[in-house]
Amino acid sequence: MTRVLFICSRNRWRSPTAETVFATWPGVETDSAGLAADAETPLSADQLAWADLVCVMEKRHQRLLNNRFGRALRDKKLVCLAIPDQYRFMQAELVDLLEARVGPLLRQSD
């Protein structure tokens, strides 16, 4: 089982979409969180400890994550998906981007 944590700023559109899309994949468990103070689900150290793969949407998320949780990331695979904040929840273009960028990562871990 691969546990994937998706992170964006406010956990409203991008990371919840990714969590939803990949939750139905066999052998994959998903979760999502945000890095902003007003995130729907603020990121916790427990979520990071749970995850095998951590996917952030933007480089700035990667920097923030490293600054706040650097030690917790030591043994984690961290990937920046380079998906800008211009999509709504479950928007078709966002789903396509996620499948194209995350799908190969999950197939590698089979």
C-alpha positions as CSV (number, residue, x, y, z in Angstrom):
1,M,0.0,0.0,0.0
2,T,1.4,3.4,-1.0
3,R,0.2,6.3,1.2
4,V,0.2,9.6,-0.6
5,L,-0.2,13.0,1.0
6,F,-1.1,16.0,-1.3
7,I,-0.4,19.5,-0.1
8,C,-1.4,22.9,-1.4
9,S,-2.0,26.2,0.3
10,R,-5.5,26.2,1.6
11,N,-6.6,22.6,1.0
12,R,-9.7,23.6,-0.9
13,W,-9.2,22.8,-4.6
14,R,-6.0,21.2,-5.8
15,S,-5.0,18.8,-2.9
16,P,-8.6,17.7,-2.2
17,T,-9.0,16.9,-5.9
18,A,-5.8,14.9,-5.9
19,E,-6.9,13.1,-2.8
20,T,-10.3,12.2,-4.4
21,V,-8.8,11.2,-7.8
22,F,-6.2,8.8,-6.4
23,A,-8.3,7.4,-3.5
24,T,-9.9,4.9,-5.9
25,W,-6.6,3.6,-7.3
26,P,-5.8,0.1,-6.1
27,G,-3.0,-0.1,-3.5
28,V,-3.1,3.6,-2.8
29,E,-4.3,5.5,0.3
30,T,-4.6,9.3,0.1
31,D,-4.8,12.3,2.3
32,S,-4.5,16.1,1.8
33,A,-3.7,19.2,3.8
34,G,-2.8,22.8,3.4
35,L,0.1,25.0,4.5
36,A,-1.9,28.3,5.1
37,A,-3.1,29.2,8.5
38,D,-6.7,29.2,7.2
39,A,-6.4,25.8,5.4
40,E,-9.5,23.5,5.6
41,T,-7.1,20.8,7.0
42,P,-3.9,22.3,8.2
43,L,-0.9,20.0,7.7
44,S,0.2,18.0,10.8
45,A,3.3,16.1,11.6
46,D,1.2,13.0,12.0
47,Q,0.1,13.3,8.3
48,L,3.7,13.5,7.3
49,A,4.7,10.5,9.4
50,W,1.9,8.5,7.8
51,A,2.9,9.3,4.2
52,D,5.2,7.4,1.9
53,L,5.0,10.0,-0.9
54,V,4.4,13.7,-0.4
55,C,3.2,15.7,-3.4
56,V,3.2,19.5,-3.2
57,M,1.6,21.7,-5.9
58,E,4.2,24.5,-6.1
59,K,7.8,25.1,-5.4
60,R,6.9,27.6,-2.7
61,H,5.0,24.8,-0.9
62,Q,8.1,22.7,-1.0
63,R,10.1,25.5,0.6
64,L,7.5,26.1,3.3
65,L,7.3,22.4,4.0
66,N,11.1,22.1,4.3
67,N,11.2,25.1,6.6
68,R,8.5,23.9,8.9
69,F,8.9,20.2,8.8
70,G,12.4,19.5,7.5
71,R,13.3,16.8,10.0
72,A,10.0,14.9,9.3
73,L,10.8,14.8,5.6
74,R,14.2,13.1,5.9
75,D,13.0,9.6,4.8
76,K,10.1,10.8,2.5
77,K,9.9,11.0,-1.2
78,L,8.9,14.6,-1.9
79,V,7.7,15.7,-5.4
80,C,6.7,19.1,-6.7
81,L,3.8,18.7,-9.2
82,A,4.2,22.3,-10.6
83,I,0.4,22.9,-10.7
84,P,-0.6,26.5,-10.3
85,D,-3.5,27.8,-8.2
86,Q,-5.9,28.4,-11.1
87,Y,-8.2,25.4,-10.9
88,R,-11.4,24.5,-9.1
89,F,-12.2,21.3,-7.2
90,M,-12.4,18.4,-9.7
91,Q,-12.0,20.6,-12.7
92,A,-11.4,18.4,-15.7
93,E,-8.1,20.1,-16.6
94,L,-6.8,19.7,-13.0
95,V,-7.8,16.0,-13.0
96,D,-5.9,15.5,-16.3
97,L,-2.8,17.2,-15.0
98,L,-2.8,15.2,-11.8
99,E,-3.2,11.9,-13.6
100,A,-0.4,12.8,-16.0
101,R,2.0,13.9,-13.2
102,V,1.1,11.6,-10.3
103,G,0.0,8.5,-12.2
104,P,3.5,7.5,-13.3
105,L,4.8,8.0,-9.7
106,L,2.3,5.6,-8.4
107,R,2.8,3.0,-11.2
108,Q,6.6,3.1,-10.3
109,S,5.8,2.0,-6.7
110,D,3.8,-1.1,-7.7
